[in-house]
């Protein structure tokens, strides 16, 4: 027992029993264990409520009340001190009830003596200290940001911390006793089995695992497994610490994609220079021979040689435009003039089955760039859109001023804070499959038939845009269309005031519900809202959102929901929210809102849409518009 005085309270209505217990205390081997006594149920209840004692001895019979009821009341009051129940005849049913109610021990009075009482008090105090230590350790695990859990060798969960609840979506009571395979799917069973074998052999394993959460989200975790000899009086167990690195891997993918393109560009640039060295003398020699040869057969063959040499030289130029954007004179360029020219070319040369519309901001900023190169960028993208619509469709070209803030820059690795012109070219064509989307900017990669494309169009586009300090964002939906967003650093014209954060519309403490299955987008959006005097709560899917809305319906001003989510999509979520509150104000968000989804959302009352990625200004202005228009 501890060195500081131990205060023991005896609750017994028999004074003789108190005197006997007091005498036993004088025989204890350890000094500093003091006994106090109360004789009634009510007095005991008030005394226990003050939490001034280290241990309680409660007699079962207390006049009109009984010790078992008092024990339950003491536990309910929140006392952490151990309680020992004293029974007259050692009735087993009462003893079992006492332990179930939270007693540390029970003693039969007829067999009680000083040594037995001291051992029981020692045991109760040591057990309480051990329980307190376990609770403290568990509390430390619960504040950890990593998902920490323990499972047996059959993969049944024995311990589950709060971070595991947040990562996987399963509450502790749902997870305990379940096998991990019942809670989530491992993408690679062979890797999982190999890791398990390594753990049994070496006592530890670490690596990356791809898993699926309760809500259907795909995550990547950095996992560390340790074999522990014993856990909670059970045989061998596995301690698992998982760190969510999903966002890190996504950024790595963007980085490696850019690095791959840079490497390909470096290689292509070297090849292009060598090809130039090869083609230049061929072309010059062929042109010299053209004026010197007299026989008709040679005169017919030389133009073929010259034509193909020129074609090769043009291919080299395209490769160089991918790698360095082609050097050229840069002047202040009006993008709206380029779009007007391209619109005229399209109307004259594209099939009549393709409808073309343009939407240009009336006060569009300018770009410091090469007009010929930028014309080539827009023309290449429009030609690709045409080829994606062999049976006709809609081609839309739009241009807007946009200020990219930190909110946007955190969502896209190549973005930098500043003013940009956003040129969007969207079509309703066949779309791009996800497995091809990552490769479309590689030189010589093409899905077109042999002879119908060199695979240099989009690589040229990327090279020119990057040489102008810009970047491209692409989204596509198979059989529904594609959208290319070209961001070019802008030069503001004098009459347009510079945008800054102080001009952004602020809220008045309104509560916004943000629904998105991407953690990074939820967090950034919440931070932006709170920065501009809104309150925000977040949900990772439609089911969680409905529960939150039902709980906070009277406080929530606007719901901001992603349209494409696992478990429950945006349209279903919107319809369910409208059943709870027909007047709910909703803003729909998506990377690519196809026309039918827009129409469906509009038909059920959605008045505003946001396209990902969005800036804080776009977010706040859209919210302001919805607030001002009562639905």
C-alpha positions as CSV (number, residue, x, y, z in Angstrom):
1,X,0.0,0.0,0.0
2,X,1.1,3.6,-0.6
3,X,3.0,5.6,2.1
4,X,0.4,8.4,2.5
5,X,-2.4,7.7,5.0
6,X,-5.1,5.4,3.8
7,X,-8.6,6.4,4.8
8,X,-11.0,3.5,5.1
9,X,-14.8,4.1,5.8
10,X,-16.7,1.4,7.5
11,X,-20.5,1.5,6.9
12,X,-22.2,-0.7,9.5
13,X,-25.2,-0.2,11.8
14,X,-23.7,-2.4,14.5
15,X,-21.3,-0.6,16.9
16,X,-19.8,-3.9,18.2
17,X,-18.8,-4.8,14.6
18,X,-17.1,-1.3,14.3
19,X,-15.2,-1.8,17.6
20,X,-14.0,-5.3,16.4
21,X,-12.9,-3.9,13.0
22,X,-11.1,-1.0,14.7
23,X,-9.2,-3.5,16.9
24,X,-8.2,-5.5,13.8
25,X,-6.9,-2.4,12.1
26,X,-4.5,-1.9,15.1
27,X,-3.0,-5.3,14.2
28,X,-2.2,-4.3,10.6
29,X,1.4,-4.7,9.7
30,X,1.4,-1.5,7.6
31,X,1.1,1.8,9.4
32,X,-1.1,4.7,8.2
33,X,-4.3,2.8,7.6
34,X,-7.0,4.8,9.4
35,X,-10.6,3.7,10.0
36,X,-13.7,5.9,10.1
37,X,-17.3,4.7,10.8
38,X,-20.8,5.7,9.9
39,X,-23.9,3.7,10.9
40,X,-26.7,4.7,8.5
41,X,-27.5,4.4,4.8
42,X,-28.2,8.1,4.3
43,X,-25.1,9.3,6.1
44,X,-23.0,6.9,4.2
45,X,-24.5,8.1,0.9
46,X,-23.6,11.7,1.6
47,X,-20.1,10.7,2.9
48,X,-19.3,8.7,-0.2
49,X,-20.4,11.5,-2.5
50,X,-17.6,13.7,-1.1
51,X,-15.0,11.1,-2.4
52,X,-12.7,11.6,0.6
53,X,-11.9,7.9,1.3
54,X,-9.5,5.4,-0.4
55,X,-11.6,2.3,0.3
56,X,-15.2,1.5,1.6
57,X,-16.3,-1.5,3.7
58,X,-20.1,-1.9,3.4
59,X,-22.2,-4.2,5.5
60,X,-25.0,-5.9,3.5
61,X,-27.6,-5.2,6.2
62,X,-28.2,-1.5,7.0
63,X,-31.5,-1.2,8.7
64,X,-34.2,-0.3,6.2
65,X,-31.7,-0.2,3.3
66,X,-29.0,-2.7,2.3
67,X,-25.4,-2.6,1.3
68,X,-25.9,-3.9,-2.2
69,X,-28.2,-0.9,-3.0
70,X,-25.6,1.5,-1.4
71,X,-22.8,-0.2,-3.5
72,X,-24.8,0.4,-6.7
73,X,-25.5,4.1,-5.7
74,X,-21.8,4.6,-4.9
75,X,-20.7,3.3,-8.3
76,X,-23.4,5.4,-10.0
77,X,-22.1,8.5,-8.2
78,X,-18.7,8.0,-9.9
79,X,-16.6,6.9,-6.9
80,X,-13.3,5.4,-8.1
81,X,-12.4,4.0,-4.6
82,X,-12.7,0.2,-4.3
83,X,-15.7,-1.2,-2.3
84,X,-15.7,-4.4,-0.3
85,X,-19.1,-5.9,0.7
86,X,-19.4,-7.6,4.1
87,X,-22.0,-10.3,4.3
88,X,-23.4,-12.2,7.3
89,X,-23.7,-15.8,6.1
90,X,-21.8,-15.6,2.8
91,X,-24.8,-15.9,0.6
92,X,-23.5,-16.8,-2.9
93,X,-26.2,-15.0,-4.9
94,X,-25.5,-11.8,-3.0
95,X,-21.8,-12.2,-3.5
96,X,-22.2,-12.6,-7.3
97,X,-24.6,-9.6,-7.5
98,X,-22.0,-7.6,-5.6
99,X,-19.2,-8.4,-8.0
100,X,-21.5,-7.7,-11.0
101,X,-22.4,-4.3,-9.4
102,X,-18.7,-3.3,-9.2
103,X,-17.5,-4.6,-5.8
104,X,-13.7,-5.2,-5.5
105,X,-14.3,-8.1,-3.1
106,X,-16.8,-9.6,-0.7
107,X,-16.0,-11.1,2.8
108,X,-18.1,-13.3,5.1
109,X,-18.2,-11.8,8.6
110,X,-18.3,-15.1,10.4
111,X,-14.8,-16.1,9.0
112,X,-13.3,-12.6,9.1
113,X,-10.1,-11.8,11.0
114,X,-7.4,-9.1,10.9
115,X,-5.1,-10.9,8.5
116,X,-7.9,-11.7,6.0
117,X,-9.2,-8.1,6.1
118,X,-5.8,-6.6,5.6
119,X,-5.1,-8.9,2.6
120,X,-8.5,-8.0,1.1
121,X,-7.8,-4.2,1.5
122,X,-4.3,-4.7,0.0
123,X,-5.7,-6.6,-2.9
124,X,-8.5,-4.1,-3.6
125,X,-6.1,-1.2,-3.6
126,X,-3.5,-2.8,-5.8
127,X,-6.3,-3.9,-8.3
128,X,-7.6,-0.3,-8.4
129,X,-4.1,1.0,-9.1
130,X,-3.7,-1.5,-11.9
131,X,-7.0,-0.5,-13.4
132,X,-6.2,3.2,-13.1
133,X,-2.9,2.6,-14.9
134,X,-4.6,0.6,-17.7
135,X,-7.2,3.4,-18.1
136,X,-4.4,6.0,-18.3
137,X,-2.5,4.0,-20.9
138,X,-5.8,3.5,-22.8
139,X,-6.5,7.2,-22.7
140,X,-3.0,7.9,-24.1
141,X,-3.8,5.5,-26.9
142,X,-7.1,7.2,-27.6
143,X,-5.5,10.6,-28.1
144,X,-3.0,9.1,-30.6
145,X,-3.5,10.2,-34.2
146,X,-2.6,6.7,-35.5
147,X,-5.2,3.9,-35.6
148,X,-4.1,1.4,-32.9
149,X,-5.7,-1.9,-32.3
150,X,-4.9,-5.4,-30.9
151,X,-6.1,-8.7,-32.4
152,X,-5.5,-12.3,-31.7
153,X,-3.9,-14.8,-34.1
154,X,-7.4,-15.4,-35.6
155,X,-7.5,-11.6,-36.4
156,X,-10.3,-11.0,-33.9
157,X,-10.2,-7.4,-32.5
158,X,-9.4,-7.2,-28.7
159,X,-8.7,-3.5,-28.4
160,X,-9.7,-0.6,-30.7
161,X,-8.7,3.1,-30.1
162,X,-10.5,6.3,-31.1
163,X,-8.3,7.0,-34.1
164,X,-9.2,3.5,-35.4
165,X,-12.9,4.5,-35.1
166,X,-12.2,7.7,-37.1
167,X,-10.1,6.0,-39.8
168,X,-12.2,2.9,-40.5
169,X,-15.7,4.2,-39.4
170,X,-16.4,1.4,-37.0
171,X,-17.2,2.2,-33.4
172,X,-15.4,0.3,-30.6
173,X,-18.5,-1.8,-29.7
174,X,-18.9,-2.7,-33.4
175,X,-15.3,-3.7,-33.9
176,X,-14.5,-5.7,-30.7
177,X,-14.7,-9.5,-31.3
178,X,-14.9,-9.1,-35.0
179,X,-12.3,-10.4,-37.5
180,X,-10.6,-7.7,-39.4
181,X,-11.8,-9.3,-42.7
182,X,-15.4,-8.5,-41.4
183,X,-14.5,-4.8,-41.0
184,X,-12.5,-4.1,-44.1
185,X,-11.1,-5.8,-47.3
186,X,-7.4,-6.1,-47.9
187,X,-6.7,-5.4,-51.5
188,X,-3.9,-7.9,-51.6
189,X,-4.6,-11.2,-49.8
190,X,-1.2,-12.6,-50.7
191,X,0.6,-9.6,-49.3
192,X,-1.4,-9.9,-46.1
193,X,-0.6,-13.6,-45.7
194,X,3.1,-12.9,-46.4
195,X,3.1,-10.2,-43.8
196,X,1.5,-12.5,-41.3
197,X,4.1,-15.2,-41.9
198,X,6.9,-12.7,-41.5
199,X,5.4,-11.5,-38.2
200,X,5.3,-15.1,-36.8
201,X,8.9,-15.6,-37.9
202,X,10.5,-12.3,-36.8
203,X,8.0,-11.0,-34.3
204,X,7.4,-7.8,-36.3
205,X,6.4,-6.6,-39.8
206,X,5.9,-3.2,-41.4
207,X,4.8,-2.1,-44.8
208,X,2.0,-0.4,-46.8
209,X,-1.5,-1.9,-47.1
210,X,-4.5,-0.8,-49.3
211,X,-7.8,-1.2,-47.5
212,X,-11.5,-0.3,-47.8
213,X,-13.3,1.5,-44.9
214,X,-16.8,1.1,-43.7
215,X,-18.0,3.9,-46.0
216,X,-16.3,2.3,-49.0
217,X,-13.4,4.7,-49.2
218,X,-10.1,3.3,-50.5
219,X,-7.3,4.1,-48.2
220,X,-3.5,3.4,-48.0
221,X,-2.0,2.8,-44.5
222,X,1.5,2.5,-43.3
223,X,1.2,-0.5,-41.0
224,X,3.4,-1.7,-38.2
225,X,2.7,-5.1,-36.6
226,X,4.3,-6.4,-33.4
227,X,3.8,-9.8,-31.8
228,X,3.1,-9.5,-28.0
229,X,3.4,-12.6,-25.8
230,X,0.2,-11.8,-23.8
231,X,-2.7,-9.3,-23.9
232,X,-5.6,-9.1,-21.3
233,X,-4.7,-12.6,-19.9
234,X,-5.0,-14.1,-23.4
235,X,-2.4,-15.9,-25.5
236,X,-0.3,-14.3,-28.2
237,X,-1.7,-11.2,-29.8
238,X,-0.8,-8.7,-32.5
239,X,-0.4,-5.0,-31.8
240,X,-1.1,-3.0,-35.0
241,X,-0.4,0.7,-35.6
242,X,-1.8,2.1,-38.8
243,X,-1.0,5.6,-40.2
244,X,-3.3,6.9,-42.9
245,X,-1.0,8.0,-45.8
246,X,-3.8,8.2,-48.5
247,X,-3.3,11.9,-49.2
248,X,0.4,11.5,-49.1
249,X,0.2,8.8,-51.7
250,X,-2.1,10.9,-53.9
251,X,0.3,13.8,-53.9
252,X,3.2,11.3,-54.6
253,X,1.2,10.0,-57.6
254,X,0.9,13.6,-58.9
255,X,4.6,14.2,-58.2
256,X,5.7,11.0,-59.9
257,X,3.4,11.6,-62.9
258,X,5.0,15.1,-63.3
259,X,8.5,13.6,-62.7
260,X,7.8,10.8,-65.3
261,X,6.7,13.4,-67.9
262,X,9.8,15.5,-67.1
263,X,12.0,12.4,-67.6
264,X,10.3,11.5,-70.8
265,X,10.6,15.2,-71.9
266,X,14.3,15.1,-71.2
267,X,14.8,11.9,-73.1
268,X,12.6,13.2,-76.0
269,X,14.5,16.5,-76.1
270,X,17.8,14.7,-76.5
271,X,16.3,12.4,-79.3
272,X,14.8,15.5,-81.0
273,X,18.1,17.3,-81.1
274,X,19.8,14.2,-82.6
275,X,17.0,13.8,-85.1
276,X,17.4,17.4,-86.1
277,X,21.1,16.8,-86.8
278,X,20.1,13.8,-88.9
279,X,17.2,15.4,-90.8
280,X,18.9,18.8,-91.5
281,X,21.6,17.4,-93.9
282,X,19.1,15.0,-95.5
283,X,16.7,17.9,-96.3
284,X,19.4,20.3,-97.5
285,X,21.0,17.6,-99.7
286,X,17.7,16.6,-101.2
287,X,16.9,20.2,-102.0
288,X,20.3,20.7,-103.7
289,X,19.8,17.5,-105.7
290,X,16.4,18.7,-106.8
291,X,18.0,21.4,-108.9
292,X,20.8,19.3,-110.3
293,X,19.2,16.0,-111.2
294,X,17.8,15.7,-114.7
295,X,16.2,12.3,-115.1
296,X,12.5,12.2,-114.6
297,X,12.5,9.2,-112.2
298,X,14.8,11.0,-109.7
299,X,12.7,14.2,-110.0
300,X,9.6,12.2,-108.9
301,X,11.4,10.5,-106.0
302,X,13.1,13.6,-104.5
303,X,9.8,15.4,-103.6
304,X,8.8,12.3,-101.6
305,X,12.1,12.4,-99.8
306,X,11.8,16.1,-99.1
307,X,8.2,15.9,-98.0
308,X,8.9,13.1,-95.5
309,X,12.0,14.9,-94.2
310,X,9.9,18.0,-93.5
311,X,7.3,15.9,-91.8
312,X,10.0,14.4,-89.6
313,X,11.2,17.9,-88.8
314,X,7.7,19.0,-87.8
315,X,7.5,16.0,-85.5
316,X,10.8,17.1,-83.9
317,X,9.3,20.6,-83.4
318,X,6.3,19.1,-81.6
319,X,8.5,17.1,-79.3
320,X,10.5,20.2,-78.5
321,X,7.3,22.1,-77.8
322,X,6.5,19.4,-75.2
323,X,9.8,19.6,-73.5
324,X,10.3,23.3,-73.4
325,X,7.2,25.0,-74.8
326,X,9.2,26.3,-77.8
327,X,10.9,29.6,-77.3
328,X,9.2,32.6,-78.8
329,X,8.5,36.2,-78.2
330,X,6.1,36.8,-75.3
331,X,3.7,39.8,-75.4
332,X,0.5,40.8,-73.6
333,X,-2.1,38.5,-75.2
334,X,-5.9,38.7,-75.0
335,X,-7.1,35.1,-74.8
336,X,-10.7,36.2,-75.8
337,X,-9.4,37.1,-79.3
338,X,-7.8,33.7,-79.7
339,X,-11.1,32.0,-78.6
340,X,-13.0,34.1,-81.1
341,X,-10.6,33.1,-83.9
342,X,-10.9,29.4,-83.0
343,X,-14.6,29.6,-82.8
344,X,-14.7,30.9,-86.4
345,X,-12.4,28.1,-87.6
346,X,-14.5,25.4,-85.8
347,X,-17.7,26.7,-87.4
348,X,-16.2,26.5,-90.8
349,X,-14.4,23.2,-90.5
350,X,-16.0,21.0,-87.8
351,X,-19.0,18.7,-88.6
352,X,-22.4,20.5,-88.3
353,X,-23.4,17.8,-85.8
354,X,-21.1,19.4,-83.2
355,X,-22.7,22.4,-81.5
356,X,-20.2,25.0,-80.3
357,X,-20.8,27.6,-77.6
358,X,-18.4,30.1,-76.0
359,X,-18.7,31.8,-72.6
360,X,-16.1,34.5,-72.0
361,X,-15.9,36.8,-69.0
362,X,-16.5,40.4,-70.2
363,X,-13.5,41.7,-68.3
364,X,-11.0,38.9,-69.0
365,X,-7.5,39.6,-67.9
366,X,-4.5,39.2,-70.2
367,X,-1.7,36.7,-70.4
368,X,2.0,37.3,-71.0
369,X,2.6,34.7,-73.6
370,X,3.2,33.7,-77.2
371,X,-0.1,34.0,-79.1
372,X,0.8,31.4,-81.8
373,X,1.6,28.8,-79.1
374,X,-1.5,29.5,-77.1
375,X,-3.6,29.3,-80.3
376,X,-2.0,25.9,-80.8
377,X,-3.0,24.8,-77.3
378,X,-6.6,25.7,-77.7
379,X,-6.8,24.3,-81.3
380,X,-5.3,21.0,-80.2
381,X,-7.8,20.6,-77.4
382,X,-10.8,21.5,-79.6
383,X,-9.6,19.0,-82.3
384,X,-9.4,16.3,-79.6
385,X,-12.9,17.1,-78.5
386,X,-14.1,16.9,-82.1
387,X,-12.5,13.4,-82.5
388,X,-14.1,12.3,-79.2
389,X,-17.6,13.1,-80.7
390,X,-17.8,11.1,-84.0
391,X,-21.6,11.1,-83.9
392,X,-21.8,14.8,-82.8
393,X,-22.3,16.5,-79.5
394,X,-21.7,19.7,-77.7
395,X,-18.3,21.6,-77.4
396,X,-18.1,24.4,-74.9
397,X,-15.2,26.9,-74.5
398,X,-15.2,29.2,-71.6
399,X,-12.7,31.7,-70.1
400,X,-12.9,33.3,-66.6
401,X,-10.7,35.2,-64.2
402,X,-9.8,33.2,-61.2
403,X,-7.7,33.9,-58.1
404,X,-6.1,30.7,-56.8
405,X,-5.8,30.9,-53.0
406,X,-4.2,28.6,-50.5
407,X,-7.4,26.6,-50.3
408,X,-7.2,25.7,-54.0
409,X,-3.4,25.2,-53.9
410,X,-3.6,22.6,-51.2
411,X,-6.0,20.5,-53.4
412,X,-3.7,20.6,-56.5
413,X,0.1,20.1,-56.3
414,X,1.0,22.2,-59.3
415,X,-1.1,25.2,-58.4
416,X,0.4,28.4,-56.9
417,X,-1.3,31.2,-55.2
418,X,-2.1,34.1,-57.6
419,X,-4.2,35.4,-60.5
420,X,-5.0,33.1,-63.4
421,X,-7.2,32.9,-66.5
422,X,-9.1,29.6,-66.5
423,X,-9.9,28.3,-70.0
424,X,-12.2,25.3,-70.0
425,X,-12.9,23.1,-73.0
426,X,-15.5,20.5,-72.4
427,X,-17.2,18.0,-74.7
428,X,-20.0,15.3,-74.5
429,X,-17.9,12.7,-76.2
430,X,-16.7,9.1,-75.4
431,X,-14.7,10.2,-72.4
432,X,-11.3,8.8,-71.3
433,X,-11.0,5.6,-69.2
434,X,-9.3,6.0,-65.8
435,X,-6.5,3.7,-66.7
436,X,-5.5,5.9,-69.6
437,X,-6.1,9.3,-68.0
438,X,-2.6,9.3,-66.4
439,X,-0.9,8.7,-69.7
440,X,-2.6,11.1,-72.1
441,X,0.2,13.7,-71.9
442,X,3.0,11.3,-72.7
443,X,4.6,11.9,-76.1
444,X,3.6,9.3,-78.8
445,X,0.9,7.9,-76.6
446,X,-2.4,7.8,-78.5
447,X,-5.6,5.8,-78.6
448,X,-6.3,6.8,-82.2
449,X,-6.0,4.4,-85.1
450,X,-2.7,4.0,-86.9
451,X,-2.1,7.0,-89.2
452,X,-4.7,9.2,-87.5
453,X,-2.6,10.6,-84.7
454,X,1.1,11.0,-83.6
455,X,0.4,11.1,-79.9
456,X,2.1,14.5,-79.7
457,X,-0.9,16.8,-79.5
458,X,-1.5,16.7,-75.8
459,X,2.2,16.5,-74.9
460,X,2.7,19.7,-77.0
461,X,-0.3,21.3,-75.1
462,X,1.3,20.4,-71.8
463,X,4.7,21.7,-72.8
464,X,3.4,25.0,-73.9
465,X,1.2,25.5,-70.9
466,X,4.0,24.7,-68.5
467,X,6.4,27.0,-70.3
468,X,3.9,29.8,-69.6
469,X,3.9,28.9,-65.9
470,X,0.5,27.3,-66.0
471,X,-1.0,23.8,-65.4
472,X,-3.8,21.6,-66.7
473,X,-6.5,19.7,-64.8
474,X,-8.4,17.0,-66.6
475,X,-11.6,15.2,-65.6
476,X,-13.5,12.7,-67.6
477,X,-16.5,10.4,-67.4
478,X,-16.6,7.4,-69.9
479,X,-19.5,7.8,-72.4
480,X,-20.3,11.2,-70.9
481,X,-17.5,13.5,-71.9
482,X,-14.3,15.2,-70.8
483,X,-13.3,18.6,-69.4
484,X,-9.8,20.2,-69.9
485,X,-9.1,23.1,-67.6
486,X,-6.1,25.2,-68.6
487,X,-4.8,27.6,-65.9
488,X,-2.6,30.4,-67.2
489,X,-0.9,33.1,-65.0
490,X,-2.8,36.3,-65.6
491,X,-1.8,40.0,-65.9
492,X,-4.6,42.1,-64.5
493,X,-5.8,45.0,-66.5
494,X,-5.9,48.3,-64.6
495,X,-9.7,48.7,-64.3
496,X,-10.0,45.3,-62.5
497,X,-9.2,45.8,-58.8
498,X,-6.8,43.3,-57.3
499,X,-8.5,40.5,-55.5
500,X,-7.4,39.8,-51.9
501,X,-8.8,37.9,-49.0
502,X,-10.1,41.0,-47.2
503,X,-12.7,41.4,-50.0
504,X,-14.1,38.0,-49.6
505,X,-17.7,37.9,-48.3
506,X,-17.8,36.8,-44.6
507,X,-20.5,34.9,-42.8
508,X,-22.3,35.7,-39.6
509,X,-21.6,32.5,-37.7
510,X,-24.0,30.4,-39.8
511,X,-23.5,26.6,-39.6
512,X,-22.6,24.8,-42.9
513,X,-22.7,21.0,-43.3
514,X,-19.9,19.9,-45.6
515,X,-20.3,16.4,-47.1
516,X,-17.3,14.9,-49.0
517,X,-15.6,11.5,-49.0
518,X,-12.2,13.1,-49.5
519,X,-10.6,13.9,-46.1
520,X,-8.4,16.7,-47.5
521,X,-11.3,18.5,-49.2
522,X,-13.4,18.3,-46.1
523,X,-10.6,19.7,-43.9
524,X,-9.6,22.5,-46.3
525,X,-13.2,23.6,-46.9
526,X,-14.0,23.6,-43.1
527,X,-10.8,25.7,-42.4
528,X,-11.8,28.2,-45.1
529,X,-15.3,28.5,-43.8
530,X,-14.2,29.0,-40.2
531,X,-11.6,31.6,-41.4
532,X,-14.4,33.7,-42.9
533,X,-16.7,33.6,-39.8
534,X,-18.8,30.5,-40.6
535,X,-19.2,27.4,-38.5
536,X,-18.8,24.0,-40.1
537,X,-19.4,20.4,-39.4
538,X,-18.4,17.6,-41.8
539,X,-19.6,14.2,-42.9
540,X,-17.7,11.6,-45.0
541,X,-20.7,10.1,-46.7
542,X,-24.5,10.6,-47.1
543,X,-25.5,8.3,-44.2
544,X,-23.4,10.2,-41.7
545,X,-24.6,13.5,-43.2
546,X,-28.3,12.6,-42.7
547,X,-27.6,11.7,-39.0
548,X,-25.8,15.0,-38.5
549,X,-28.6,17.0,-40.2
550,X,-31.3,15.3,-38.2
551,X,-29.4,16.3,-35.0
552,X,-28.6,19.9,-36.0
553,X,-31.4,20.7,-38.4
554,X,-32.4,23.9,-36.7
555,X,-28.8,25.2,-36.7
556,X,-27.7,24.2,-40.3
557,X,-28.0,27.0,-42.8
558,X,-26.7,25.4,-45.9
559,X,-25.6,21.9,-47.0
560,X,-22.5,21.6,-49.3
561,X,-22.5,18.0,-50.8
562,X,-20.3,16.1,-53.2
563,X,-22.3,14.4,-55.9
564,X,-20.1,11.4,-56.4
565,X,-19.7,9.4,-53.1
566,X,-19.6,5.7,-52.1
567,X,-22.4,4.1,-50.1
568,X,-24.9,6.9,-50.9
569,X,-24.5,9.3,-53.8
570,X,-25.2,13.0,-53.8
571,X,-28.7,12.8,-55.4
572,X,-29.9,10.2,-52.9
573,X,-28.5,12.3,-50.1
574,X,-30.2,15.4,-51.3
575,X,-33.6,13.7,-51.7
576,X,-33.3,12.2,-48.1
577,X,-32.4,15.6,-46.6
578,X,-35.4,17.2,-48.4
579,X,-37.6,14.6,-46.8
580,X,-36.4,15.8,-43.4
581,X,-36.7,19.5,-44.4
582,X,-38.2,20.4,-47.8
583,X,-36.7,23.9,-47.5
584,X,-33.1,22.8,-47.0
585,X,-30.6,24.9,-49.0
586,X,-28.1,22.7,-51.0
587,X,-25.0,23.4,-53.0
588,X,-23.9,20.5,-55.2
589,X,-20.2,19.9,-55.8
590,X,-18.4,17.7,-58.3
591,X,-15.2,17.4,-60.4
592,X,-17.3,16.7,-63.5
593,X,-21.0,17.4,-63.4
594,X,-22.6,15.7,-66.4
595,X,-25.6,17.4,-67.9
596,X,-28.0,14.7,-66.8
597,X,-26.8,15.0,-63.2
598,X,-27.1,18.8,-63.3
599,X,-30.6,18.5,-64.7
600,X,-31.6,15.9,-62.1
601,X,-30.2,18.0,-59.3
602,X,-31.9,21.1,-60.7
603,X,-35.2,19.4,-60.9
604,X,-35.2,18.5,-57.2
605,X,-34.4,22.0,-56.1
606,X,-30.6,22.5,-56.1
607,X,-29.9,26.1,-57.1
608,X,-26.1,26.2,-57.0
609,X,-23.2,24.1,-58.2
610,X,-19.4,24.2,-57.5
611,X,-16.8,22.5,-59.6
612,X,-13.7,20.9,-58.0
613,X,-11.2,22.2,-57.2
614,X,-12.7,25.5,-56.0
615,X,-11.2,28.6,-54.4
616,X,-12.3,30.1,-51.1
617,X,-13.8,33.0,-53.1
618,X,-15.9,30.7,-55.3
619,X,-17.0,28.8,-52.2
620,X,-18.0,32.0,-50.2
621,X,-19.7,33.7,-53.2
622,X,-21.8,30.6,-53.9
623,X,-22.8,30.4,-50.3
624,X,-23.6,34.1,-50.3
625,X,-25.8,33.6,-53.4
626,X,-27.7,30.7,-51.9
627,X,-28.2,32.7,-48.6
628,X,-29.7,35.6,-50.4
629,X,-32.1,33.5,-52.5
630,X,-34.6,31.9,-50.2
631,X,-35.5,28.5,-51.7
